[in-house]
C-alpha cells in the first residue's frame, strides 16, 4: 500500500504541476493523450495539418488541423473505403486488425495536398491528392508493391520520390502520374540506418520521413536498441541519393518516430510519439535547435514536460466528442470523430430513421464480436475517460447482443443479450483468450443505461463497467478489465457501439446518445474494520427477520472460522448477513455499524468487517505474549470457544486482517469488552497493549487507525457492570486516538449484562456515527 500511496502522490504532483503550468500558458506533453500514431505534419501559411494511422478503421487516414501545434480538430479523411476486399469488409471470417493503411506521409506541393500510405492488407501503395484538404474531393492512385513506412518527397528539380524500408533504406522515383515507380529507379541510400544507435537492434531503423532545409536533406528514422528504448536517428546529405551521415538524435522516454516542423516565427519542433500502454501511441512535441547544420532535439537531450506553445484546451470536441445523434437535413450523418470498425454496411445503420437516435440493425449471424459488422467507434483518451450511452432494446431478436464496447483484442463489453425469450444485462471480458460472460442480471424494461470507465494512470491500465436503470444511480457489473495494447490489433482502446445477431438477422437497437468525459467514477475502495471483545461484541441477542433482509452487498464480512451450514469458508468475504462472528452467534453492534456506514459512504466504497470475539473472556485473551496462561486457567466452555480460533483469537484476527489488507485499508478498530474486567484499573493499559500490538503487527499508523470502545450496559438500564464505564471513559487518556461510544438508552436484556437486539442496533449506529465523523463525513 505504501508503494501505491507514493505512486498516487507522484501522480498528483505531476498532474498538479502540469495543470499549474498549463494555467500559466504553457503547453504540456503529451500534446494529445490519445492514439494518434505515425503522425505527419505540414504547415501551409499559419495553419498546420496532420495525418495519422487508423489502420482497419473506416473512413481512414484522418486529417487534423491546428493553428498552434497543440489544439487539433478533425477536418477530413482521405478515404471512406480503402478497398473492397473480404478482409476490410469482415466477410467470410476474415479481418484486417493491425493492418489496413499504415504510416502516412502528408505533403503540400504547388497548391495541392498529397497524402500517401500503404497497406499490408492489399500489398499496395496509395496516394490521395486534393486542392482542398478540408473538403476534398480526393483523387486516388494506387500501385504495387507497398512501400513500407515511406516518405513522399517532391524535390526542387520537379522529380517525385519515395524513401522507404526497414534497416536498409531505399529510394525510388515515381512517374509523373504518381501511379507507379519508374523502372530501375530503386537504389539503396543507407545500408544500415540504425547503426548510429549500435549494432544490437531489436527494431531496425524504419519510419522514414525526409525533409529539405536550406539545401540539405534530413532523414528521420526510428530504431530500438535491444535492452534500450525507441530512439530517433537522423541522417543528412547534400544530395537526395547521398552519401548520408547519421547520428543518434534523441533517446528519452521512448519518444520517437516523426519529423520536423517550423512555426511562422521561426521556431522549430520535432513531432514524435510514444507507446503509452492501452490508450495507444500518443504525440509529443520536442523543441529543436540547430547546431552546425544539425537539428538538435530536446532540452539537454530530454523531452520536456512543458513547451513554449499555447496551452491545450482539451481533446473534446476536436479529437473526441459526445453525440446526441440529432441531425439537421444539412448535417452529415456522422461527425468526423466517429469511425467504423472495418468497412460498414451502410444499409444497416441510420441516424434518420428515428429522430435523435443511432439505429444499428443486424444483417447476418455472427458468433464473434470482433467479426461483427457496424461497430461504431471513437478513441479513448488519457489519463482518464468515460463513455456512456442509453440503449433501447425493444426490437431485439432472439440471440441478439448489443451495447457498449472497449475495443481491442482483449476487449470488454457491457450490454444486453436476448436469450431464451428473456433479456439480460451482461458484462463480457476477453481478458483471456476465451471471452467469458462474467456477470448477468435480468432486465425487465425496454431501456438501459451503460457506461465504461478507462483509467490509464497506472499499470496495468484498468477499465470498469457499469449499468443503470435510470441514468442516475450506476452499479458496477462484471470484473475489471486489465487493458493491454496488443500487436494483433496495434491500436489503442476505442469505445464502440455495437449490435450483432447470433441466431437470426433483422433485429435492431436504438442508441439515444453517446457521451464522453475525461472524468471517471471514483475508484472502488474497501474500508476494513476489526471488531474484538467478549459476548456483547460476539452478539448475544437473537437475530430477527429485519436484521437479515436488504443487506447491501457493499457491506461484507470476512469469515474468521469455517461455517459449512452458512456456506462460509474462513478467509473469504461474504455479504454481511448475521451472524458476523462465529457460526452460531447472535446480533452484534458490528451489524448496524456496517449498515450505517454503507448508507452514508459514497457508492464506490465497500465496508468489510472482521469480528473475533469470545463471550466471557477477559482482555488478557488478546495479549499475544501471555494469552496461553490465561486460556490454560480458563473453564472448559471458554476453552471450547477459543479452539474455534485454533487456540489463538488474537492470532486469527491478525491473520484475517493481513488477508484483508491485500484488498483494502484498515480504517478503525472496534472493541466492546470489560464485563469480565469490571473494576480492573489496569484495563486501559491492557487494552493499549493489544492496540499497540495490532498497530505493529499490521503495519498501521496509530494516528490513522482510531480505536472505538463501547460502554457496558448503563446504570440507567440496570447494568450489572455499569461501574466499568468510568474506567472505559478514561481510555483516551492512555490511547490518544480512542473514542468512547455511549450506551445510554440502549435497551438491555433481563440479565443486565447484554443488550437486546434493539440495543445492539442503537449501539452499532453510534459506533458508525463516530467513525463517519472521524472519516470526515
N, C-alpha and C positions, 0 to 999 in steps of 0.2 A: 504493500500500500504506500510505503514511503516513496518508492520509485514512481508510482502513478502520480502521487501528490507533487513530486518535483517536476514531472513532465507537465502536469496541469499548470503549475506555477510558471514554468518557462513559456508554455503556450500563451498564457495570459499576458506575460510581459511582452512577448513578440507581437501579439495582436494589439495590445495597448499601445506599444511604441509605434507600430505600423499605422494605427488609426491616428495617433497624435501627429505623426509626420505627415500623414495624408491631409489632416485638417490644416496643416501649415502650408499646403500647396505642393507637396512632393508626391510624385507617383511612387507606387510601391511594387516591387517584384514579388510574384509574377504579375505581369500586366493583365493576363487573362487566366483565371484559375478554372480552366475548363479544357476539354480535349480539342485543341486546335494545333495539330502537329504538322510537320513538314511545311511550315509557312514560307511563303514567298511574297515579298513586299516591294512595291514600286511607289514613287512619288511623281505625280503629274501636277505641276504648279505647287499649290499649297495643300493638295489633297493626296492622302495615301490610300492605296488599295492593297488588299491582301487576299491571297488564295491559300487553301489548306486541303488536307486529305480527309475524306469521309468514306472512302472505300466502297463498301457494299450498299451504302445508303443512296436513296433516290428522292429528289434530284441530287446531283453530285457536283463536286468541286465548287464549294461555296466561295462567293466574293464578298469581302467585307470592306468597309470604308471608315476612314478616320481623318480627323483634322489635326490630331496631336500625337499619334502613335500609341495612345493609351486607351482612349474611348472608341470602341469599334461597334459598328452596326452591320447587320446583314443587308446586302443590297441586291444580290442576284445569285444564280447558279449558272454554270457553264452548260449543263445539260439536264433534261428531265430524265432521260434514259440513256445510259452509256451504250448498251447494246441489247438486242433481243435474243438472248440465249437462255437455256434452261437454268444455268447456274445463277444468273441475275434475276430470273423470274420465279425462283423457288419452285421449279417444276421437276417432276419425275425424281423426287427425292434429292435433288441437287441444290447446293447453295454456294455462295462465294464469300463466306465470312473470312475476314482477314485479307481478302484480295480486292477485287473491284479496281477502282482507279487509285493509284498511289501518288507520291510526291509530285506536285505540280510546279510548273515554272511560269511565272507571270511577267509579262514584258509589255512595254509601250513603244511603238516604233512607227514613225511617220503618220501620226494621227490615228493609229489603230492599236487596239489592245489584243494581246495574244496570251492564251493560256494553254500550255501543253501538259500532258500527263501520259501515263502508261498503265496497262492493266495485265496482270498475270492471268486473269480470267480468260482473256481473249488473245493474249500474245501480241497486242497491238500498241502502237504509239499514236496518241490523239493530239490534234492541235485545233483549238477553238479560237475564233477571232471575231471581233466586232468593233464598230466605231463608237458604240455607246455601251460601256461596261456595266452601267446600272440598269439599262432597259433592254439591251440586245437589239436585234436578234443576233444569234451566234452562227457563224459559218463553221462547219466541221470538216476536217480532213483526217484521214487515218491511214496508217501503213504498218506493215510488218518489217522487221521484228520490233518487239517492245524494247526500248532503250531504258535500262534500269537507272533510276534516280538521275535523270538527265537534267541539264540546264540548257534552255533555249537561249540562243545568243545571236543578235543582229550586229554584225561588225560594221565599221565605218566604210569598208570597201564595197558594201552592198551585198555581201555574202551572208548566208544564214547557216549557223552551226548548231550542233548539239554535242555537249560534253557529257559523258556518262560512264558508268562502270563501277566495279567494286574491286578495290585493291589496285588493279591495273586500269588507269583512267584513259579513255579513248575519246577521239574527236571524229565526227562525221559532218559532211556538208550536205545540206538539204537542197532540193531542187527549188525552182522559182515558185512553184505552186504549193510548196510545203506539204506535199503529199507523198514524199518518198525521199530516199537517200541517193545522192549522186554516186553511181557505181565507182568502186575503188577509191572512194574518198576517205575511208576509215584509216585511222592511224593511232598508235599509242603515243600519248603525250607525256604520261608519267608512268613509269614502270611499277613503282610501289609507293603509292601516295601516302600510306600510313607510316612510312619509315621514320619521319621526324619524331614519332611517339614511341619508337622502339621496334624491335623485330619479333616480339611475342604478343601478337594481337589476337584478341577474341573476336573482334569485328574488323574486317579490312576496311580501308577508307572508302566511303561512299557519300551519298547525299550531295553531289556536286552542285555548286552554284557559282557561276562565273560573272565577274564584273570588270568593267574597264574604267579606271580612274587616272586622269592625267596621262593618258597614253600607255599605261601599264595594265596588264591583265592580272586579276587576282582571283584565284580559285579557292573556294571554301569547301572543306570536306569534314566529315566526322569519322573518328575511329575509336576503338575501345581496347586499350591495352589489357591483357589478361591480368586479373587481380587489381585493376585500376578502375577508372571511370570513363564515361563518354568524354571525348576530347576533341577540341577544334584544331584542325590542321589548315594552314594557309600556304598556298604556293603562289609565286608571282613570276611573270615573264614579260619580255618586251614584245614577243610575238605570240599569237594565239597557239601556234604549233610548238612553242617552247624554244629553247630549253627552260624548264621551270626549276626554281629553287624553293625549298619549303622549310617551314618552321612550325613548331608547336605554338599555337596561339592562345589557348585557354584550356585550363584543366581545373575546374572548380564546380562542386555541387552536381556534377554530371550534366551541366547546362551546355548544350552543343547543338550542331546542325542548323544552319541558316545562312545568313549573308549580311550584306552591308546596306545601309540606308542613310541618306543625309537629310537634314532639315533645311528649310528655306534660308535660315540664318547661319548656315554653315556648320552646324554640329553634326557629328557622325555617331551612329549607333550600329551595333550588331544585333539582329533579331535572331533569337535562338529558342530552343525549347528543352524541357526537362521531363524525363519519365517520372511521374509523380503518383504512382500507385493506381488505385482503381478509378480515380477521376480521369486519368488519361495522361496525355503528354501536353504540357502547359507552357505557353510562351513567356519568354523573358526578354527584356531589353538590356543591353550591356553597352555602356559608353565606350567610344572608340577615339583614341588619339592617334596621330601619325608621327612616326619617328623613322628617319632615314628611308622614307618611301614604303614603310610597312605599317599596316593598321595594327595598333596595339589595343587589345581587348581587355576591358575591366579596369578596376581600381586596384593598383598594385597586384595585378594578376587574379583578382577575385571578382565575383559577381556581386554588385552592391544590392542592398535591400531597398534603397531608395534611389530615385532618379531625378535629374533636373528636367522633369517633364510635368505637365499638368496632372492634377490629381484625378484618379479614376472616379467616375460617377456610378460604377457598378456594372454588372453584366446584364441587368434587366432594364429595358426590354430589347437591347441591341443584339445580344447573343442568345438569350433565352427569354421567354415571355409567357405570361398567363394568357389564356384564351377562353372567352365566353362562348365561342362558336356562333356568334351572331354576325351576320353579314348583310351589308347593303348590296344592291344589284351591281354596283361598280367595283366592289371589293373582290380581291382574289379569294378563292375558296379556302386557301391555307396561307397564313403568314410564312415568311421565309425561315422562321426558327424551326419549323417542322420539317422532318424528313421521314420517308418510309423506309422500313427495314426491307431492302431489296426493291425491285420494281413492283409497283402496286397494280392491282386490278381496279381500274377507275370506275368500273360499273358497280362496284360493291361497297362504295363509301359515298357519303354525301353530308354537306352542311346545309343543304337547301330543302331536303325532304321534310324535315321537322325544324321549324324555326328555333334557333338558339341551341341546337344540339348537333353533335357529330354522330352520324349513324354508321355503324360497321355491320355489314351483312356477310354471313358465311356463304362461300361459293363452292366449297368442296370439303371433303373429310380429311382431317389431319389427326395424327396422334402424337405430334411433337411440336411444342410451342415454337421452337427455333425454325421450323419449316412452314409455319402458318403465314398466310398472306396478310398483307394490310395491317401490320403493326406500325402505328404512327409514333414517332419518337422525337424527343428533344434531349439535348445534352444535360447531364448533371453538372453542377458547379460546386467548387470548394470555397472555403473549407467545410461548409455545411449547406445542405439544401433539402427542401421538402417538396414533394409533388403530391397533389390531391385531386380527386375528381368525384363527381356524383354520377352513378350509373343507374339507368332504368332498364330492368331486366324482364319487363313484361312479355317480350316477344321472343324469348329464347326458345330453342327446341331441345328435346332430349339429347343429352350428350354435349351440349354447348358449354364452353368455358370462356368467360370474358372478365376483363378487369384491368388492373394497373401493374405494369412490369418494371423491374430494373433489369435491363437487357445487357447481358454479356454471356459468355459460355456458362459461367456459374451464376445463373440468373435467380431472381426471386420474384414470385407472383403473389398478388393478393386480389381475389376476385370472387366470382360466383360461378358455381358449377350446377348444371341441371342434370340430376341423375335419379333414376328410378321414380320419376314423376315428382321429385321434390328439389327445391333449390337450397343450396347451402353456401355459406361464406367459407372460403378456403384460403390457406396460405401454402404455397408450394416452394420448396427450396431445391435448387440444383447445386447445392454446396458440394456434394459428392458427384460421382459420375452418373448416378442414377437419381433423377429428380424424384422427390418424395413429397406427398401431401402431409405436411407436418401437423396441421390442425384444421378441423372443420366444425362449423356451427350451423344450425338450421336457420334459414332465412324465411320469414313469414310476411314479408312486404315486398312491394314491387321496385323499390329504390334502395340503394345502399351507397354510403359514402366510403371512399377508400383513400388511404394515404401511405406513402413510403418516405421515410427519412433517411438521408445519407450523411454520415459523419466521416469526413476524410481527414480528421485531425490526428489520428493515431495509427498504430499498426497492430493488427490489421484494420483496414477501413471497414466500418460496420454500417449495415442498413437495418432499419426497423420497420415493421409493417403494422398498420392499424386499420380498423373499420369503425364506422359509427352509424347508428340508425337515424340520427337527426342532424349530423354535421357539426354538433357542438361537443358532445362527450365522446372522446375517442378511446377505444380499447385496443390494446396490443394483441396481435394474433401471431401464432406460429413462433418460429425461432429467429434469432438474429442471424443475418446473412453476413458472413465474412467475405466482403467483396474482394475479388482478385482480378488484376489485369492479366488476361491470358493471351498468349500469342496466337492461338487459333482464331480469335476474334480481332485482336490487335486494335482495340478501340476502348476508350473509357466507357464506363457505365452510362446508359441512357434510360430516361423514363420512357415507358411505352404504354400506349392504349391498345388493347388487343381484344379480339373475339374470334374464336375458331370452333369448328364443329368436329366432333369425334364420331358421330353416328349418321346424321343427315344434314344436308345444307339447307339454307334458306332462312334460318333464324337470324334475328338482328337485335342489337342493343343500341341504346342512345346514351352518349356521354353529354352531360349538361354543361360541363366546363372542365378546363384543366388549369389549376393554379400552381404556380411555382414560387417558392420563397427561399431566402437564404437563411432562414431560421428553422430550427427543428424542435421537436418536443424535448423537454428536459430528459436527460439520461435516466434510465431506471436505476434506482438505488435500493439497497436493503439496509435498514436500520436494525441493529441487533440489540436485544436487552436480555440480561441474565437475571434470573429470579432464584433466590435461595432462602431457606429458612426452615421453619417447622410446620406444624399442622395447618395454620391459617394460610401459609403460602402454598402448602401442598393441596389444600382445598378440602374443607370439612363439611360443606353444605351439599345437599343433593342437587344434582344438575336438573334444571327444569326445562320444559319444552322451549321456552323463549330463549334459552341460552344456546340452543343447537341450530337455530334457523337463521338465515340471512347473514351468515358469517362471510365477510368479504374475503375472497381468495388472496387478496394482498396481505392479509393477516395470517401469518404462518407460525407453526410450532415445529421445532426440531425434536423428534422423539429421542429421549435420553435412555430408554430401555426398549427392548423388543416387546411389542404388544400384538400378537397374532390375531386376537379377537377384534382388534381395531384396524387390522391391516397395516400396522405401522412397524417400521424397521429402524432400529437405533441409528442415529446419524443422518436421517433423511428428513426433508421438510414436508409438512402436510398443512392443509387448511386448518386453522386453529379452532376446530370444534372440540369442546371439552370432552374428556379431561385433558389438561395440558401438562400434568405432572406424570406420575406413573399410571399404569393401565386402569386401575380401579379407584382412582382418587376422585375428588369432587370439584365443585366450582371454586375458583381461586381469584384473588384480585387481579392476577395477570390477564384473565379473560377480558375484563372490561377495560383494563389498561390498554391492551392492544386494539380493541374495537374503537375506543375513543380516539386513539392516535390516528387510526385509519380514516376516521370521519373528518379529521382536521388537517391531515398532511396532504400535500399535493399528490395527484394520481400516479406520478412516476415513482413514488416511494413505497416500498414494501416494508412491513414490520415483521421481524422474526423474533420469537421469544424462546428461551431455553430455561426450563424450570427444573431445578434439582432441589427437592425439599423432603424432609423426613419428619413425620409427626412425632412430637415429644422429645426431640433432640435438643441438646444444649448447643451453644455456638461453638463449643470445643470440637464438635464433629467436623467442622470445616477448617480446623487448624491442621494444615497439611503435614506438619512435622510431629504432631502429638496426638492425632486423632485415633491412632490404633489403641493406645492405652485407654482412651475413653470408651471405644467400642468394646474392648475386652471386658470392661467392668459394667457394661450395659445389660439390661434384661433381654431375654430372647426375642420378644416382639420387635424391639428396636434393631437387634442384630439381623433379623429376617428382612426388614426393610432395607437395611444397609447392603445386604447381599445382592439386592437387585441392581446395585451400582458396582458390583464386583468388589464390595467391601470398602470402597473409597468414593464417597459422594463428591468431595472436592475435586478429586482427580477426574471423575466423569464430567463435571461441569467444565473444567479446563479443556478436556479432550473435545467435547462438543463445541465449545467456544472457538477453538482453533479451526475446526472444520468450517464453522460458520464464517470465520474471518476470510476465508477464501472467496466468499461471495458478497460480503458486506462489511459494515463498520460497526463496532460495538459502541453504542451511544450512551449506555447507562446500565446501572446495576440496581436491582430492587431486592430489598430484604424485608422479611417480616418474621422476626424471631425475638424471643425474650421471655415467653411464659416460663420456660424451664430454667431461666437465669434470673427470675424475679429477685430483686434485692441485691444482685451482684454488682457492686460498684465498679468492678473492673471490666464490666461488659463492654463499654465503649472502646477500651484498649484492645480487647479481644476481637471486636469487630474490625478495628483498624488493622490488626494483623492480617485478618482474612482479606480485607480490601486491598492492602498493600501487596499481598501475595498474588492476588488476581491481576492487579495492575502490572506487576513484574513478569508474571508467567505468560501474560498475553501481549506484552509489549505495548501497553497502553500509556497514555498521558493522563495522570490524575486530574489535571486541570480541564480535560476534555471529557472525562467519564464520571459523572456525578453518581453518588450513592443516595438512593431514596429509601428511607426507613419508615415503616408504618408503626403506629401506636398499637398497643394492646386494646382490647375492649375497654371502653371508657368507664369511669366511675359512675357516670350518669346512667349507663346501661347495666350497672351492677357488675362490672368487670372484676373477676377474681384476681387478676394480675395488674389492675389499673395503676398500682403504685409504681410499676416498672416504667410507666410513661415519663416520669420525671427524669429517670436515667437516660431513657431514649432521647429525650429532648435536649440533653447535654451533648449529644453526638457531634454536632457541628463545631464544638469547642475542640474536639480531638481530630475530626476529619473536616477540614475547611469546606470541601466541595460535597457536603452532605446536606440533605434536606429531610425534614420530618413531615410525614403525612398524617394528618389528624384523623382520629377515629370517632370524633364527636358525632352523635346522632346516627351512627352506623348500627343498625339493629343487631342484637346478639341472641344466640340460642340460650336455651334454659340452663346449659352448663356454665354460663358466664365466662367461658374461655374462647368460644368460637363465634364467628359472625354467622348470621343467616345468609341465604343466597342474596337477598336484597342488600345486606350489609356488605358483602363482597363486591356487589356491583357498584355501590357508592364509593367504597374504598378504592377500587380499581380505577374509577373515573378520576378520583383525586390524585392518585399517582400520575395518571395521564396528564391532567391539567398542569401539574407542576412540571412534568417533563416537557410539555409543549412550551411552557413559559421559558424554560432553560434553553430550548432549541430556538427560541425567538419567534414562536407562533402565538 
